[in-house]
Amino acid sequence: MTTVNSSGSAAGRVLIVEDERALATMIAAYLSRAGFETSAVHTGGEAVAAVRDQLPDVVILDLGLPGVDGIEVCRQIRTFSDCYVLIATARKGEIDTLIGLSVGADDYIVKPFSARELVARVQTVLRRPRTGKRADDHAGEPALVFGELSVDPAGRQVQLAGAAVPLTPTEREMLIVLAARPALAFTRRQLIDAVWGSEWVGDERMVDVHVANLRKKLGDDPASARYVTTVRGVGYRMGQG
């Protein structure tokens, strides 16, 4: 494992999972210059262990890893960590991106990418929460309740029938955005602006994948949704439970 530490206080801890060692070293150097504390591993097995040991804020995860591939790595990470996962892939096929997002990745970037673009993506996820208000600004506000579902913006917690719901950071932020304005039907672009940031560029249909994941964890049937409702021709809104 190669480790590169930035000088001074780190802007965040980033784990790079990339089997091409030269590329991993280059990515680490760029991120280190931008103020991040970075480390790199080169196999899927090393990646899962490194996430457990290092508790990174962001994982940049190559899909095409030897042995345990990036999809399985992401699946395993999501069983114990809610760090942000940014998929880096040379595959331009839509199915690879959608599968990655369906197992809990937060965003994706297609190779070849510029160093500036990658640094901007990492900076964007680390500016979250992105609801327009920081968590501290929600202090004292009551939880938002929709039937058996309780959404606590201040504590960044979601409970269903009194039990915690294991959401990824992106799923949690999306739910908070929807719950804060339940009368509003959000378009995909509006949700992207609120959750990923207005500078995000990519396939807006990734919103649908995250909504599908969210519904599954909430036990929400898309045909008769109690919580996240589809508004035909517009996007999504919070149901009234």
PASEBA-1860 file (N, C-alpha, C; in nm, 3 decimals):
! residues 241
1> MTTVNSSG> 0.085/-0.120/0.000/0.000/0.000/0.000/0.088/0.124/0.000 ~ 0.056/0.216/-0.086/0.129/0.342/-0.094/0.051/0.451/-0.024 ~ 0.117/0.532/0.057/0.050/0.639/0.127/0.116/0.772/0.096 ~ 0.034/0.873/0.066/0.082/1.008/0.041/0.006/1.101/0.131 ~ 0.073/1.174/0.216/0.008/1.267/0.308/0.032/1.410/0.263 ~ -0.073/1.490/0.263/-0.059/1.631/0.231/0.003/1.703/0.349 ~ 0.065/1.816/0.322/0.121/1.896/0.430/0.012/1.979/0.495 ~ 0.029/2.006/0.626/-0.072/2.085/0.696/-0.195/2.002/0.725
9> SAAGRVLI> -0.304/2.071/0.760/-0.426/2.001/0.793/-0.493/1.950/0.666 ~ -0.538/1.824/0.670/-0.598/1.762/0.552/-0.741/1.809/0.532 ~ -0.778/1.825/0.403/-0.915/1.862/0.370/-1.009/1.743/0.383 ~ -0.953/1.624/0.389/-1.032/1.502/0.399/-0.942/1.384/0.367 ~ -0.987/1.263/0.404/-0.907/1.143/0.383/-0.964/1.067/0.264 ~ -0.881/1.041/0.163/-0.925/0.975/0.040/-0.846/0.846/0.020 ~ -0.917/0.736/-0.004/-0.855/0.608/-0.038/-0.873/0.585/-0.188 ~ -0.762/0.561/-0.257/-0.764/0.535/-0.400/-0.748/0.386/-0.422
17> VEDERALA> -0.843/0.324/-0.491/-0.837/0.181/-0.521/-0.821/0.167/-0.672 ~ -0.700/0.139/-0.715/-0.668/0.140/-0.859/-0.554/0.041/-0.883 ~ -0.575/-0.054/-0.975/-0.473/-0.155/-0.998/-0.356/-0.104/-1.082 ~ -0.375/0.003/-1.157/-0.265/0.064/-1.232/-0.187/0.154/-1.136 ~ -0.072/0.107/-1.094/0.001/0.175/-0.987/0.044/0.316/-1.026 ~ 0.085/0.334/-1.152/0.128/0.468/-1.195/0.011/0.566/-1.189 ~ -0.107/0.519/-1.231/-0.225/0.605/-1.226/-0.263/0.636/-1.081 ~ -0.256/0.536/-0.995/-0.288/0.558/-0.853/-0.194/0.661/-0.793
25> TMIAAYLS> -0.065/0.652/-0.826/0.032/0.748/-0.774/0.004/0.889/-0.824 ~ -0.034/0.900/-0.952/-0.064/1.032/-1.009/-0.188/1.092/-0.943 ~ -0.294/1.011/-0.925/-0.416/1.060/-0.861/-0.386/1.106/-0.718 ~ -0.307/1.026/-0.646/-0.273/1.061/-0.508/-0.197/1.192/-0.503 ~ -0.106/1.212/-0.599/-0.026/1.336/-0.600/-0.115/1.457/-0.622 ~ -0.207/1.449/-0.717/-0.296/1.562/-0.743/-0.384/1.593/-0.622 ~ -0.439/1.489/-0.562/-0.526/1.511/-0.446/-0.447/1.564/-0.327 ~ -0.325/1.516/-0.311/-0.242/1.564/-0.202/-0.212/1.713/-0.218
33> RAGFETSA> -0.184/1.754/-0.342/-0.159/1.897/-0.367/-0.281/1.981/-0.336 ~ -0.400/1.921/-0.351/-0.524/1.993/-0.322/-0.558/1.992/-0.173 ~ -0.472/1.929/-0.091/-0.491/1.935/0.053/-0.548/1.810/0.117 ~ -0.563/1.702/0.038/-0.622/1.580/0.092/-0.515/1.486/0.145 ~ -0.549/1.410/0.248/-0.465/1.299/0.294/-0.504/1.178/0.212 ~ -0.409/1.120/0.140/-0.442/1.013/0.046/-0.363/0.887/0.072 ~ -0.424/0.774/0.038/-0.355/0.645/0.039/-0.408/0.566/-0.078 ~ -0.330/0.466/-0.122/-0.369/0.387/-0.238/-0.346/0.239/-0.214
41> VHTGGEAV> -0.440/0.158/-0.261/-0.425/0.012/-0.263/-0.461/-0.035/-0.403 ~ -0.428/-0.161/-0.435/-0.433/-0.203/-0.574/-0.515/-0.328/-0.600 ~ -0.577/-0.385/-0.498/-0.665/-0.501/-0.516/-0.792/-0.482/-0.435 ~ -0.893/-0.561/-0.471/-1.019/-0.550/-0.399/-1.008/-0.591/-0.254 ~ -0.933/-0.698/-0.227/-0.916/-0.742/-0.090/-0.849/-0.638/-0.003 ~ -0.746/-0.573/-0.059/-0.679/-0.466/0.015/-0.775/-0.349/0.039 ~ -0.862/-0.324/-0.056/-0.953/-0.209/-0.045/-1.047/-0.223/0.074 ~ -1.109/-0.340/0.088/-1.204/-0.360/0.198/-1.133/-0.346/0.332
49> AAVRDQLP> -1.014/-0.406/0.343/-0.937/-0.397/0.468/-0.897/-0.253/0.496 ~ -0.857/-0.179/0.392/-0.813/-0.041/0.411/-0.927/0.049/0.457 ~ -1.047/0.026/0.405/-1.162/0.107/0.449/-1.189/0.081/0.597 ~ -1.178/-0.043/0.641/-1.198/-0.075/0.783/-1.092/-0.008/0.870 ~ -0.968/-0.010/0.824/-0.857/0.038/0.906/-0.844/0.190/0.904 ~ -0.863/0.251/0.788/-0.832/0.393/0.770/-0.952/0.485/0.785 ~ -1.074/0.431/0.775/-1.197/0.511/0.785/-1.191/0.633/0.693 ~ -1.174/0.612/0.563/-1.165/0.726/0.471/-1.298/0.800/0.459
57> DVVILDLG> -1.290/0.927/0.420/-1.411/1.004/0.391/-1.465/0.971/0.252 ~ -1.372/0.948/0.159/-1.407/0.919/0.020/-1.322/0.803/-0.030 ~ -1.384/0.711/-0.106/-1.312/0.605/-0.175/-1.328/0.625/-0.325 ~ -1.217/0.637/-0.396/-1.219/0.641/-0.543/-1.194/0.498/-0.587 ~ -1.293/0.435/-0.646/-1.294/0.291/-0.666/-1.298/0.255/-0.814 ~ -1.191/0.194/-0.863/-1.187/0.143/-1.000/-1.274/0.019/-1.009 ~ -1.354/0.008/-1.115/-1.438/-0.111/-1.131/-1.358/-0.231/-1.178 ~ -1.260/-0.209/-1.264/-1.189/-0.320/-1.327/-1.073/-0.373/-1.247
65> LPGVDGIE> -1.097/-0.412/-1.124/-0.991/-0.466/-1.039/-0.974/-0.615/-1.063 ~ -0.851/-0.666/-1.049/-0.830/-0.810/-1.060/-0.887/-0.881/-0.938 ~ -0.933/-1.004/-0.958/-0.988/-1.080/-0.846/-1.124/-1.027/-0.805 ~ -1.132/-0.971/-0.687/-1.257/-0.911/-0.639/-1.276/-0.778/-0.711 ~ -1.380/-0.767/-0.795/-1.396/-0.646/-0.874/-1.457/-0.532/-0.793 ~ -1.463/-0.414/-0.855/-1.510/-0.295/-0.784/-1.653/-0.304/-0.736 ~ -1.739/-0.373/-0.812/-1.878/-0.387/-0.772/-1.888/-0.463/-0.640 ~ -1.816/-0.574/-0.629/-1.819/-0.653/-0.506/-1.753/-0.578/-0.391
73> VCRQIRTF> -1.646/-0.505/-0.421/-1.582/-0.423/-0.317/-1.681/-0.322/-0.261 ~ -1.754/-0.255/-0.349/-1.852/-0.155/-0.304/-1.960/-0.222/-0.220 ~ -2.004/-0.339/-0.265/-2.108/-0.410/-0.191/-2.061/-0.443/-0.049 ~ -1.936/-0.487/-0.038/-1.882/-0.521/0.094/-1.862/-0.397/0.181 ~ -1.812/-0.290/0.122/-1.792/-0.165/0.197/-1.923/-0.118/0.257 ~ -2.029/-0.130/0.182/-2.158/-0.079/0.228/-2.217/-0.159/0.343 ~ -2.159/-0.274/0.375/-2.208/-0.349/0.491/-2.157/-0.292/0.623 ~ -2.056/-0.202/0.617/-2.002/-0.150/0.743/-1.961/-0.003/0.738
81> SDCYVLIA> -1.966/0.062/0.622/-1.920/0.201/0.613/-2.016/0.285/0.529 ~ -2.032/0.413/0.569/-2.112/0.504/0.489/-2.025/0.613/0.425 ~ -1.897/0.581/0.403/-1.810/0.676/0.334/-1.862/0.698/0.192 ~ -1.823/0.809/0.132/-1.861/0.834/-0.006/-1.779/0.747/-0.099 ~ -1.846/0.685/-0.196/-1.779/0.599/-0.293/-1.798/0.659/-0.432 ~ -1.685/0.692/-0.495/-1.683/0.749/-0.629/-1.624/0.645/-0.723 ~ -1.707/0.591/-0.813/-1.662/0.489/-0.906/-1.583/0.554/-1.019 ~ -1.466/0.498/-1.049/-1.387/0.539/-1.165/-1.384/0.421/-1.262
89> TARKGEID> -1.432/0.441/-1.383/-1.443/0.330/-1.476/-1.404/0.369/-1.617 ~ -1.341/0.276/-1.688/-1.309/0.296/-1.828/-1.421/0.242/-1.916 ~ -1.516/0.176/-1.853/-1.628/0.119/-1.927/-1.733/0.226/-1.952 ~ -1.771/0.244/-2.075/-1.868/0.348/-2.106/-2.009/0.293/-2.112 ~ -2.024/0.161/-2.096/-2.156/0.101/-2.099/-2.238/0.145/-1.979 ~ -2.363/0.182/-2.002/-2.450/0.233/-1.896/-2.470/0.131/-1.785 ~ -2.473/0.001/-1.822/-2.506/-0.102/-1.723/-2.405/-0.105/-1.610 ~ -2.278/-0.081/-1.641/-2.176/-0.086/-1.536/-2.197/0.023/-1.433
97> TLIGLSVG> -2.229/0.144/-1.483/-2.254/0.255/-1.392/-2.376/0.228/-1.305 ~ -2.483/0.179/-1.366/-2.606/0.156/-1.291/-2.588/0.047/-1.186 ~ -2.514/-0.059/-1.220/-2.490/-0.164/-1.122/-2.409/-0.109/-1.006 ~ -2.308/-0.029/-1.037/-2.227/0.031/-0.932/-2.310/0.116/-0.837 ~ -2.397/0.198/-0.893/-2.482/0.282/-0.809/-2.582/0.198/-0.730 ~ -2.626/0.088/-0.788/-2.727/0.006/-0.720/-2.671/-0.065/-0.597 ~ -2.539/-0.082/-0.589/-2.481/-0.146/-0.471/-2.425/-0.043/-0.374 ~ -2.456/0.084/-0.395/-2.426/0.183/-0.292/-2.323/0.288/-0.325
105> ADDYIVKP> -2.274/0.294/-0.451/-2.183/0.403/-0.488/-2.262/0.533/-0.493 ~ -2.193/0.645/-0.470/-2.259/0.775/-0.466/-2.250/0.849/-0.598 ~ -2.144/0.827/-0.672/-2.122/0.902/-0.795/-2.026/0.821/-0.881 ~ -2.004/0.866/-1.005/-1.912/0.797/-1.093/-1.838/0.898/-1.179 ~ -1.722/0.856/-1.230/-1.643/0.938/-1.321/-1.583/0.843/-1.424 ~ -1.585/0.882/-1.552/-1.542/0.795/-1.660/-1.399/0.828/-1.702 ~ -1.315/0.726/-1.710/-1.179/0.742/-1.759/-1.179/0.761/-1.911 ~ -1.087/0.838/-1.966/-0.987/0.920/-1.895/-1.052/1.048/-1.841
113> FSARELVA> -1.013/1.088/-1.722/-1.064/1.210/-1.663/-0.947/1.301/-1.630 ~ -0.975/1.430/-1.622/-0.870/1.525/-1.588/-0.852/1.529/-1.437 ~ -0.732/1.566/-1.395/-0.706/1.579/-1.251/-0.798/1.684/-1.190 ~ -0.821/1.791/-1.263/-0.908/1.897/-1.212/-1.050/1.846/-1.189 ~ -1.101/1.764/-1.284/-1.236/1.710/-1.269/-1.245/1.619/-1.148 ~ -1.144/1.534/-1.129/-1.146/1.442/-1.016/-1.141/1.517/-0.883 ~ -1.052/1.613/-0.873/-1.042/1.692/-0.750/-1.175/1.763/-0.722 ~ -1.237/1.816/-0.826/-1.365/1.886/-0.809/-1.473/1.791/-0.759
121> RVQTVLRR> -1.474/1.667/-0.810/-1.574/1.569/-0.766/-1.555/1.536/-0.617 ~ -1.430/1.516/-0.577/-1.403/1.484/-0.437/-1.440/1.602/-0.348 ~ -1.406/1.722/-0.389/-1.442/1.840/-0.311/-1.592/1.855/-0.299 ~ -1.663/1.821/-0.406/-1.809/1.833/-0.405/-1.872/1.739/-0.304 ~ -1.830/1.611/-0.301/-1.893/1.519/-0.206/-1.858/1.556/-0.063 ~ -1.740/1.613/-0.042/-1.702/1.649/0.095/-1.765/1.780/0.142 ~ -1.835/1.849/0.053/-1.911/1.967/0.096/-2.049/1.928/0.147 ~ -2.085/1.802/0.135/-2.214/1.757/0.183/-2.218/1.763/0.335
129> PRTGKRAD> -2.331/1.780/0.401/-2.466/1.779/0.348/-2.496/1.897/0.259 ~ -2.587/1.868/0.162/-2.612/1.965/0.057/-2.759/2.005/0.051 ~ -2.826/2.015/0.164/-2.968/2.047/0.165/-2.994/2.196/0.161 ~ -2.887/2.276/0.148/-2.903/2.421/0.153/-2.884/2.474/0.293 ~ -2.881/2.383/0.392/-2.859/2.419/0.532/-2.767/2.316/0.592 ~ -2.667/2.358/0.664/-2.579/2.264/0.733/-2.653/2.200/0.851 ~ -2.603/2.086/0.895/-2.671/2.013/1.002/-2.689/2.101/1.125 ~ -2.589/2.183/1.157/-2.600/2.269/1.275/-2.716/2.365/1.265
137> DHAGEPAL> -2.752/2.404/1.143/-2.861/2.498/1.124/-2.997/2.434/1.153 ~ -3.000/2.300/1.161/-3.125/2.231/1.190/-3.144/2.209/1.340 ~ -3.048/2.253/1.419/-3.054/2.228/1.564/-3.186/2.279/1.621 ~ -3.250/2.195/1.699/-3.375/2.234/1.763/-3.497/2.207/1.679 ~ -3.479/2.176/1.551/-3.594/2.147/1.466/-3.645/2.006/1.493 ~ -3.775/1.986/1.494/-3.828/1.852/1.517/-3.804/1.762/1.397 ~ -3.809/1.631/1.422/-3.798/1.535/1.313/-3.920/1.549/1.222 ~ -3.901/1.517/1.096/-4.009/1.519/0.998/-4.069/1.380/0.993
145> VFGELSVD> -4.201/1.372/1.015/-4.265/1.242/1.030/-4.364/1.218/0.917 ~ -4.355/1.100/0.857/-4.445/1.057/0.750/-4.490/0.916/0.783 ~ -4.602/0.905/0.851/-4.647/0.774/0.894/-4.547/0.712/0.989 ~ -4.495/0.594/0.955/-4.396/0.526/1.039/-4.254/0.574/1.014 ~ -4.237/0.663/0.918/-4.104/0.710/0.880/-4.072/0.842/0.950 ~ -3.955/0.847/1.016/-3.909/0.968/1.083/-3.775/1.009/1.023 ~ -3.766/1.135/0.979/-3.644/1.189/0.919/-3.595/1.303/1.007 ~ -3.476/1.287/1.064/-3.419/1.386/1.155/-3.303/1.457/1.085
153> PAGRQVQL> -3.326/1.576/1.027/-3.219/1.647/0.956/-3.103/1.687/1.045 ~ -3.131/1.725/1.169/-3.025/1.770/1.260/-2.932/1.654/1.296 ~ -2.990/1.539/1.327/-2.909/1.424/1.364/-2.867/1.338/1.247 ~ -2.913/1.375/1.125/-2.885/1.297/1.005/-2.925/1.152/1.027 ~ -3.042/1.131/1.086/-3.088/0.996/1.115/-3.224/0.972/1.052 ~ -3.246/0.848/1.011/-3.373/0.807/0.952/-3.418/0.680/1.023 ~ -3.543/0.679/1.069/-3.597/0.562/1.136/-3.729/0.522/1.072 ~ -3.751/0.392/1.064/-3.876/0.338/1.014/-3.933/0.245/1.120
161> AGAAVPLT> -4.051/0.279/1.169/-4.115/0.202/1.277/-4.022/0.188/1.396 ~ -3.945/0.295/1.425/-3.858/0.298/1.541/-3.720/0.237/1.520 ~ -3.695/0.177/1.405/-3.565/0.115/1.378/-3.486/0.199/1.279 ~ -3.354/0.211/1.301/-3.269/0.289/1.212/-3.264/0.225/1.073 ~ -3.268/0.309/0.970/-3.261/0.262/0.832/-3.117/0.285/0.782 ~ -3.047/0.180/0.736/-2.907/0.192/0.695/-2.893/0.252/0.555 ~ -2.902/0.384/0.546/-2.892/0.452/0.417/-2.748/0.494/0.388 ~ -2.715/0.502/0.261/-2.587/0.561/0.222/-2.597/0.712/0.241
169> PTEREMLI> -2.484/0.785/0.244/-2.491/0.930/0.257/-2.579/0.995/0.151 ~ -2.567/0.950/0.027/-2.645/1.010/-0.081/-2.794/0.982/-0.064 ~ -2.829/0.859/-0.028/-2.969/0.825/-0.005/-3.027/0.908/0.109 ~ -2.950/0.924/0.215/-2.996/1.001/0.331/-3.018/1.148/0.294 ~ -2.923/1.205/0.220/-2.937/1.346/0.183/-3.054/1.367/0.088 ~ -3.075/1.272/-0.003/-3.188/1.283/-0.095/-3.320/1.279/-0.020 ~ -3.329/1.190/0.078/-3.451/1.180/0.157/-3.475/1.307/0.238 ~ -3.369/1.365/0.294/-3.383/1.488/0.370/-3.431/1.602/0.280
177> VLAARPAL> -3.376/1.610/0.160/-3.419/1.713/0.065/-3.568/1.699/0.035 ~ -3.613/1.578/0.005/-3.753/1.554/-0.027/-3.843/1.581/0.094 ~ -3.800/1.534/0.211/-3.883/1.547/0.332/-3.897/1.692/0.376 ~ -3.795/1.774/0.353/-3.799/1.913/0.398/-3.904/1.995/0.323 ~ -3.938/1.952/0.201/-4.038/2.024/0.121/-4.134/1.923/0.060 ~ -4.219/1.862/0.142/-4.303/1.751/0.094/-4.408/1.789/-0.009 ~ -4.441/1.916/-0.017/-4.542/1.957/-0.115/-4.483/1.979/-0.253 ~ -4.350/1.979/-0.264/-4.283/2.012/-0.389/-4.244/1.886/-0.466
185> AFTRRQLI> -4.278/1.883/-0.594/-4.233/1.776/-0.683/-4.100/1.819/-0.743 ~ -3.994/1.743/-0.713/-3.860/1.776/-0.760/-3.833/1.707/-0.893 ~ -3.775/1.780/-0.987/-3.724/1.718/-1.107/-3.592/1.649/-1.075 ~ -3.546/1.564/-1.166/-3.415/1.501/-1.145/-3.307/1.608/-1.130 ~ -3.312/1.710/-1.214/-3.209/1.812/-1.210/-3.211/1.888/-1.078 ~ -3.329/1.915/-1.025/-3.339/1.984/-0.897/-3.280/1.900/-0.784 ~ -3.303/1.769/-0.789/-3.246/1.681/-0.688/-3.094/1.675/-0.701 ~ -3.045/1.670/-0.823/-2.900/1.671/-0.845/-2.839/1.798/-0.790
193> DAVWGSEW> -2.901/1.913/-0.820/-2.848/2.041/-0.771/-2.844/2.044/-0.619 ~ -2.948/1.988/-0.556/-2.958/1.992/-0.410/-2.866/1.891/-0.343 ~ -2.844/1.777/-0.406/-2.770/1.669/-0.342/-2.625/1.660/-0.391 ~ -2.606/1.665/-0.522/-2.471/1.653/-0.577/-2.404/1.789/-0.599 ~ -2.484/1.892/-0.624/-2.430/2.025/-0.652/-2.458/2.066/-0.795 ~ -2.476/2.195/-0.817/-2.516/2.245/-0.948/-2.410/2.225/-1.055 ~ -2.283/2.202/-1.014/-2.176/2.183/-1.111/-2.167/2.040/-1.163 ~ -2.248/1.949/-1.106/-2.241/1.809/-1.147/-2.290/1.793/-1.290
201> VGDERMVD> -2.215/1.713/-1.369/-2.252/1.686/-1.508/-2.249/1.536/-1.528 ~ -2.356/1.480/-1.585/-2.360/1.337/-1.609/-2.502/1.294/-1.643 ~ -2.527/1.164/-1.637/-2.657/1.108/-1.671/-2.753/1.129/-1.554 ~ -2.856/1.211/-1.576/-2.950/1.243/-1.468/-3.031/1.122/-1.422 ~ -3.031/1.017/-1.504/-3.108/0.898/-1.465/-3.047/0.825/-1.345 ~ -2.927/0.864/-1.305/-2.872/0.803/-1.184/-2.959/0.835/-1.063 ~ -3.035/0.946/-1.070/-3.129/0.978/-0.962/-3.229/0.864/-0.944 ~ -3.275/0.807/-1.055/-3.373/0.699/-1.049/-3.316/0.577/-0.976
209> VHVANLRK> -3.188/0.549/-0.998/-3.124/0.435/-0.931/-3.120/0.457/-0.781 ~ -3.082/0.579/-0.739/-3.076/0.609/-0.597/-3.215/0.606/-0.533 ~ -3.316/0.654/-0.607/-3.454/0.649/-0.555/-3.498/0.504/-0.540 ~ -3.465/0.420/-0.638/-3.501/0.277/-0.629/-3.435/0.212/-0.508 ~ -3.308/0.244/-0.483/-3.240/0.190/-0.365/-3.306/0.237/-0.236 ~ -3.341/0.365/-0.234/-3.405/0.425/-0.117/-3.539/0.358/-0.089 ~ -3.618/0.341/-0.194/-3.749/0.277/-0.177/-3.735/0.135/-0.123 ~ -3.636/0.062/-0.175/-3.617/-0.076/-0.131/-3.588/-0.081/0.019
217> KLGDDPAS> -3.505/0.011/0.067/-3.469/0.012/0.209/-3.585/0.059/0.297 ~ -3.676/0.137/0.238/-3.792/0.184/0.313/-3.912/0.090/0.298 ~ -3.894/-0.017/0.220/-4.005/-0.108/0.196/-4.117/-0.042/0.118 ~ -4.081/0.050/0.030/-4.179/0.129/-0.045/-4.205/0.067/-0.183 ~ -4.328/0.033/-0.211/-4.366/-0.022/-0.341/-4.385/0.093/-0.439 ~ -4.307/0.098/-0.549/-4.320/0.209/-0.644/-4.462/0.225/-0.699 ~ -4.537/0.114/-0.710/-4.672/0.121/-0.765/-4.770/0.187/-0.670 ~ -4.741/0.182/-0.541/-4.829/0.246/-0.441/-4.741/0.299/-0.328
225> ARYVTTVR> -4.655/0.392/-0.363/-4.554/0.440/-0.269/-4.617/0.515/-0.151 ~ -4.565/0.489/-0.032/-4.609/0.561/0.087/-4.521/0.683/0.113 ~ -4.394/0.675/0.070/-4.298/0.777/0.108/-4.243/0.855/-0.012 ~ -4.171/0.790/-0.101/-4.116/0.860/-0.217/-4.205/0.830/-0.338 ~ -4.279/0.931/-0.379/-4.381/0.916/-0.481/-4.332/0.968/-0.616 ~ -4.362/0.895/-0.722/-4.331/0.941/-0.857/-4.439/1.037/-0.904 ~ -4.398/1.153/-0.953/-4.492/1.248/-1.014/-4.469/1.241/-1.164 ~ -4.562/1.182/-1.234/-4.545/1.155/-1.377/-4.513/1.284/-1.454
233> GVGYRMGQ> -4.409/1.276/-1.535/-4.372/1.389/-1.618/-4.290/1.496/-1.546 ~ -4.270/1.476/-1.414/-4.195/1.575/-1.336/-4.074/1.510/-1.269 ~ -4.100/1.423/-1.171/-3.991/1.362/-1.095/-4.043/1.294/-0.972 ~ -4.001/1.342/-0.854/-4.034/1.276/-0.729/-4.074/1.377/-0.621 ~ -4.162/1.331/-0.532/-4.198/1.412/-0.417/-4.214/1.319/-0.296 ~ -4.221/1.379/-0.179/-4.241/1.302/-0.057/-4.388/1.273/-0.039 ~ -4.422/1.145/-0.020/-4.560/1.108/0.004/-4.606/1.150/0.142 ~ -4.733/1.146/0.165/-4.788/1.191/0.291/-4.814/1.079/0.391
241> G> -4.773/0.956/0.354/-4.776/0.843/0.448/-4.904/0.824/0.524
END
